[in-house]
Structures are given as structure tokens and as C-alpha cells.
Amino acid sequence: MLELHDNTYTLQHIPIADLAERYGLPLYIYDADTMKRQYDNLTNAFSGLKMKVKYACKALNNLAILSMFRAWGSGLDTVSIQEVELGLRAGFAPQDIIFTPNCVSFEEIQQAVALGVVINIDNLSVLEKFGNTYSGSYPCCVRINPHILAGGNYHLQTGHIDSKFGISVYQLRHLLRIVKTYSMKINGLHMHSGSDILDAGVFLQGAEIIFDAAKNFPDLQFIDFGSGFKVPYKDDDVVTDIPDLGRKLTESFREFCADYGRELEIWFEPGKYLVSESGYFLVKTNVIKQTVSTVFAGVDSGQNHLIRPMFYDAYHRIINISNPSGTPRVYSVVGYICETDTFAWDRRLPEVREEDTLCFLNAGAYGFTMSSNYNSRFRPAEVLIVNGQDHLIRKRETMEDILRNQLTIDEKIVFAGDK
Ligand SMILES: *Cc1c(COP(=O)(O)O)cnc(C)c1O
């Protein structure tokens, strides 16, 4: 956890300024203790059930972190064949990986079958192809869209009626007809209603719809409730009450299992909940620029490294590592990318001076994994702090990385047509 003593910010007793000094900026830092705390919070809330966590690795997919989750007993949620391969390299057993693709080619699904992972299908035409190819020889899970409305940003919602995700619960009869025609084995039902579900009520509402549908599927082994747990971004943010959700959902899941006649496993696929708060993104202030309307703090990074503010309007708390007790002033914190590139408007920060190190909080989820080489910039290094020790888990990129796959053509060919 981030601590402030004697004007020094530390993580697991390591001064953040030292990490900035040693590894250079910009830099992503992850605190393993925070990930473990979140993992334990969730598993403890469902200790009365056969519960499994499938960490959604698109949030943060460094191999060192995947291996850590595996060591804690987690499985993996993946959305591309490349993520499946990363998971296998991190040592996950195929049966502990669930593949939940959307709009991928059928070949990609066949590759995942060949690797032996759990397949989650979210489209009737794909289900039909799957049945036609494998019949009952390879079971699959189906993703149901119960059309409950989670909170949060429209971009983050996947449960609405226009959503491209899942098979609508209104298409259940058609779904069942396909399953019967091809003698398919459905081993799981899945729902994932997008990010930022606030209260247990929304989950329970979705759960009831899934429980109702489940009566039609005799071969189930698990119900997967996806994710969407809300974490705090601002000081006064309301967050999902996990113990409360645990109590209520455990009760209704028990009732469901009694009805169903067998005890099934309950799965969750959190990404953000497990890693968001563990991540810190450090940048250096290059310039302070006073304009007629505002004071800009321009930093040595941009939406190429942390796109969430520009892409989702996400709010990230910012702290000034170099000057914690400075007199607060109002800044717009902007990046160096040559287009609108704003991290924060009108933010009160302890006085920011050129060269000061700023730190974005909640940078663990969808930070590094959504970064790019836009403006031909290098992606940052990543450091993991575990048991009081910092470890470099990804090197900063170099010009070699930018050039790696580029091929030039002979100028003679370019100018051949000019004669
Ligand atoms: C993205 C995703 C998740 C994780 O969502 P978070 O909001 O990061 O917890 C889980 N399941 C599926 C299928 C996803 O696509």
C-alpha cells in the first residue's frame, strides 16, 4: 500500500522516488500485496461455495503477474488466442483457462479447443458451427446476455439490448434447439455485464435470470458471473460491497443448487478489481506552462501510455511524489502527444515544479495493456514489488522494438516509374 511518512511516499517501505531514479521514467509499478488483498477479499466472500477466480488478464498481462495469480490458485479469463498462449506460458493448466472471445474467427476457437481450454460461446451461429464440428465430444459454456443494466460508462456496459456481447436470454429457445439438434454438452452458463456494477442487487437480478435458464441444461459444472466489480477512483467513490454480495449471492446460489440437484461451481472473472489499485504510473514533469486560461503541467508521457482518461473519461488520482507538502495549486496535467492529450483538468496538486515526479493511481488495470507506440514512443518499463523487493518485469522498449518488423524497399523500385 502507498504510504506517506516524512514527506516520502513508499510502497512496501521502498521510497517511490528511489524506484523512479533506478528504473527511469515513465514507469509502471505494481504492488503485489494489494493484488493479494483483493484476491483474498473476493475468495473469502465466497468461502461457503466451490468458488473459482478466473483472473481477466486483458487488464494486466505481464507473465510475472499471471504466474503470481496462478500460484495463489487463480485460473485465467482470456479473450484472444494470444492471451490463451500467454496463460499456458505462465503455467496455467488448459482446463483452468476460459476463452471468452467475441467476433473471432471459428479457426481461432478451434485452436483454443486444440489447446484444451474451456470454451465460452457468445453467438448462435458460432454455437451451431461448434455443434456441427464437435457435437458432444467437446463441451462448451454459453454466454447469456440477461439484459440487466450495470452502472458506469456506456462504453463499459455490455448488458444493454444493443450490446454485441452474449446470446440474448430471449433467444433461449433457439439456443436449446441448437444444443439438442447437435447433442451438445453445455458445461457452464456465463454472464458478464460490463464494468462498474455498483450494488449486489444488479448481480442478483442477473443471477436469477441465469438460474432460471440453467434448469434447461443438465450437464452444467459451473456458473460464471463474469465481473464488473467497482473499485474506488476518487476519495469518496462508492464501491461494490464484496462481503455483502458474497452473503447474498451465496444464499441464492445455494438455493439454486438445491433446486438444480447438484452443487455447481461458481466462477468470477475480475480484472480491474484485482489489479487496478495495485498499479502506479510514474511520469516526470517536463514543463510548467502558464497560458492565459490555465497552468499546464506537461509530462513525459501521454495517451500512448495511459489512454483511459482520453478514451473513457476515466478519473485517475494524481500525487506529486517530489513535493508532497507543496502549496496546492490548480493544474491541467497533459501529455506530450501531438493532439489533445489530457490526463486531468483543473486538478488541485501540491505545487508542481519542472522535473517533479507525478504518480497516477489506479493504473494497474488497462494501463500498460492498452499502451501503444503512437508518436514512435517506447512503451514504459514495468516493476513488480513483492515481499518488500522490487523486480523489473518488463524492460523499457528501445528503437530496436520500434524498428523490429519494418522493412524498407529499394529506392530504385520507388523511383522506377519516374522516367
Ligand atoms: C473484460 C472482461 C472481464 C473483466 O472486466 P473487469 O471490469 O476488468 O473486471 C471479465 N470477463 C470478460 C468476458 C471480459 O471481457
The ligand as an SDF file (V2000), in Angstrom:
LIG
                    3D

 15 15  0  0  0  0  0  0  0  0999 V2000
  -13.0200   -7.5630  -19.6280 C   0  0  0  0  0  0  0  0  0  0  0  0
  -13.6740   -8.7750  -19.1370 C   0  0  0  0  0  0  0  0  0  0  0  0
  -13.6540   -9.0810  -17.7700 C   0  0  0  0  0  0  0  0  0  0  0  0
  -13.0230   -8.1940  -16.7230 C   0  0  0  0  0  0  0  0  0  0  0  0
  -13.6880   -6.9880  -16.5330 O   0  0  0  0  0  0  0  0  0  0  0  0
  -13.2400   -6.0010  -15.3510 P   0  0  0  0  0  0  0  0  0  0  0  0
  -14.1610   -4.8610  -15.4350 O   0  0  0  0  0  0  0  0  0  0  0  0
  -11.8130   -5.6080  -15.6250 O   0  0  0  0  0  0  0  0  0  0  0  0
  -13.3120   -6.7340  -14.0830 O   0  0  0  0  0  0  0  0  0  0  0  0
  -14.2480  -10.2730  -17.3890 C   0  0  0  0  0  0  0  0  0  0  0  0
  -14.8350  -11.0890  -18.2800 N   0  0  0  0  0  0  0  0  0  0  0  0
  -14.8660  -10.8240  -19.6030 C   0  0  0  0  0  0  0  0  0  0  0  0
  -15.5110  -11.7770  -20.5370 C   0  0  0  0  0  0  0  0  0  0  0  0
  -14.2920   -9.6550  -20.0750 C   0  0  0  0  0  0  0  0  0  0  0  0
  -14.3420   -9.3880  -21.3840 O   0  0  0  0  0  0  0  0  0  0  0  0
  1  2  1  0
  2  3  1  0
  2 14  2  0
  3  4  1  0
  3 10  2  0
  4  5  1  0
  5  6  1  0
  6  7  2  0
  6  8  1  0
  6  9  1  0
 10 11  1  0
 11 12  2  0
 12 13  1  0
 12 14  1  0
 14 15  1  0
M  END
$$$$
